[in-house]
Amino acid sequence: MRSLYYIAIALLAFVVGCTSSSDVDVVEPNLEVDIERVDIDYTAQRVSIPVQSNVEVEAECVATWISVVSTDGGIVELVVEANGDHDDRVAQLLITAEGLSHRVTIKQTGMPEMMALKLCHSMSYLLSPQWYGSSLRGTVDWGDGSSEDYAEGLEHDYSATDSYEAMFLVEGAEGFKIDKLGEIDHLEITF
């Protein structure tokens, strides 16, 4: 009977030892985001926000012009649509990790006043108009699937003689000059 008593004590000690709280590691969640605000220009772009956490991170933004595309690898990755309005816009991004949260303000500037010039043509080569103004910048869509940032003296060769619509969007432009009209079929200017 005495041996049964010792076996019972040994089993009780084993059960108590197996359920001891010192054997269970409790992970205290943490979330570190060093960014409070992101300022971006009016163009469509991707934004990466570095985060540090020892648990799964989630991110949410109710603004329809911002999409959260990934929260993996210590980065919250966003896609921001172009701001076609002239007014700035602001949104809040909420980053969470098991009860912890951090807000990041995202401010996107409005689209600046630009001169838009559409040239409908059927040439195999196009030379950019000469633009006048201060601090000129913008984009050129050549109408064949290629585009580039505006620079003085741009020219473009087309792979085939076809009908194209080249679009010049130039900020700071006060006017332009076209030296040779060539085979320009139609021209549209908007401010």
Secondary structure, DSSP 8 states (H G I E B T S, - for coil): -HHHHHHHHHHHHHHHHHT-GGGS------EE---SEEEE-SS-EEEEEE-EESS--EEEE--TTEEEEE--TTEEEEEE----SSS-EEEEEEEEETTEEEEEEEEE-----EEEEEEEE--SEEE--EEEEEEEEEEEE-SSS-EEE--TT-EEE-SS---EEEEEEEEEEEEEE-S--TTEEEEEEE-
